[in-house]
Structure formats: C-alpha cells, structure tokens
Amino acid sequence: MAENVNLCATSISDPLRKRPQDGLSREILDLKRRMNAVILAHNYQIPEIQDLADFVGDSLGLSQQAAKTSAEVIVFCGVHFMAETAKILNPGKKVILPDRAAGCSLEESCPADKLRQCQEGNPNFFTIAYINCSAEVKALSDVICTSGNAVKIVNAAPPERDLLFVPDENLGSWVKEQTGRPMTLWPGNCYVHVEFTHAAISKLRQQHPDAPLVAHPECIKAVRMLADEVCSTEKMISYCRQSPAKSFLIATESGMLHRLKKECPGKEFVAAPTETCRCNECRYMKMNTLDKLYDCMRAGGPEVELNAEIIRRARDPIQLMLDISAR
C-alpha cells in the first residue's frame, strides 16, 4: 500500500480495450453492466482477472475504491478476508466473491478466540492487527495497519501500552527494526513469502548483479537483508517506475509481475525463486478463475455477510488507521 491510503488501487478504464475479446470475458462484462457491479482484483490475481477488473490493487485500496462508486454490487476477486474488509467499509452494498474457500494462512493463524485469550492475559495490550485477518480479529483490535503504513501506525501507538502485533511475525519483525518499539509478535506468517530463502535469492542476484531486489516485508529477515527495497505491493510500483534500473528481482507472489509489467512498460521483472521453483504462487489467490467469476456473478453469490455489531466494531480500528495515516 502506498503512503497515501486513498491511492492504493489502479483504475482500468474500458477493459474491453485491454484484453483479447474472448466470449467468457464479454459475458462477464455484460453481467457487470446489468448488475450495476464493480469488479475488484487484488494484485495477486491471475492476469485474465486483473485485465477485466475496474480496479486492481491491495485489499484496503480496493475496498476504498468500491466505496466511491455508484455500483450496487462489489465483486471481490481476492481472498475471503479482503471481501470482508470490503463489506465492513461498504455495509450497504452486496459483496460477492468467486470462491468462498479462498482463504489465507495469515488469517487462519490467528483465530479470534485465541487472540481474545492472549489479550485477557495482558490487559495492557494495545493490539495492532495487520489487515490480513478476519473481521472478528479486526473487531478485537485497537487499530489496523497495512504493510505500507505499519511503521506509521506503530509509531503512533500509545507509549504507555504493551504492543501486540498480529498476525504476521515477519512484518512485525520488520516494523520493530524500523521503529525500535518493543512488540509481542503473533506466531503467524504468509506461507508464500516464507518460502523465499537467502540461498535461492543470493544465487539469483549473482545472475542479475545490476537488478535491484524488491521484497515484501512478509518475507523472512534473511531475505529482507538482501533487498534494495522492502515495501508493500503498491510501493513496488512507484519504486520500480521511478528507479533508473531496467530490470528488477521481485520477492512477492508472482501475480504481482503482471501489474508491474503493465505499470512499468519497457522494464523487466524477474520472479524471485524458492528452493523448488522459479516463482511463487498463492494457492488461495489462484482459486479464483474466470469461470468462477462468471458463475458467482450469474448466481449472485457466494455473498459475504457480517452482522452489524461485527461491522461496527471492526470499522472503528480501520477508521483509526485511516485517521493516523492522514496526519
């Protein structure tokens, strides 16, 4: 996410001019018009979905973009917690997603009941929750953060409180390094980003000595130490666009390369390898397909539904994040 939290997603105007005219894509766009819907696609979605979307970006930026449209239906192509965030910020709109089973290892690592038990063990905890968590966890938190604004959020946390950072221990570790604030880190991680290793990326750097390494802060410390820039997916775009370098090594989910190539024409992007392959894909993100997108729009579901109390309680820490980010 970029520093300006209101500019986290890219608008794709007239998607019919952006991709091949296959029949299924035309039917999806026709359905979108008839439903008065907006299609949101996360940066890690497959290229075919990104190219059809009205907005492509990170989860918070997409939800904010949806709130600005007159669309009655939000079609969120991402994982489940992202669609929940869209519902929290747009409670009056219908939110649907192609596959309800598209989850997240970070969300799964931090069940709300376990978090509540941890908080009860230390009433002085001030809970900072990375946005990659369930609505129930957001509702238990004091403030939400993204990978792009986590440092600013932690620096703004009350100095007299004990900080609990959930659920990503690697992002939390990086934030501790940047801020010097002691924090208790929840033992969770993104299974995709922890597969990048120091050895594999060191070998790639030897093959591309002039290419800067850009790594997501969800990567382990041994990888972050090799990086020329550690940043969110949205900051990756601006960094690569502004850098004079012509090629870059990208240590994040491989779907990001599609958007980078579109946003930075003429530059080369190489997916950082794991020990077993030359790229890294999130199996949850890749559960969404064009067929499932069409089916969910035709059926009007699966729909994300949250009770009003959860929406109210989860919205407050998100709003606090937005207020802090705007300072």
Secondary structure, DSSP 4 states (H G I P E B T S, - for coil): --SSTT--EEE---GGGTS---HHHHHHHHHHHHHTEEEEEETTS-HHHHHH-SEEE-HHHHHHHHHHS--SEEEEES-HHHHHHHHHH-TTSEEE-S-TT---HHHHHS-HHHHHHHHHH-TTEEEEEESSS-HHHHHH-SEEE-TTTHHHHHHTS-TTSEEEEESBHHHHHHHHHHH---EEEPSB--TTGGGB-HHHHHHHHHHSTTSPEEE-TTS-HHHHTT-SEE--HHHHHHHHHHSS-SEEEEES-TTHHHHHHHHSTT-EEEEPPBSS-SS---TTGGG--HHHHHHHHHHT-SB----HHHHHHHHHHHHHHHHHHT-
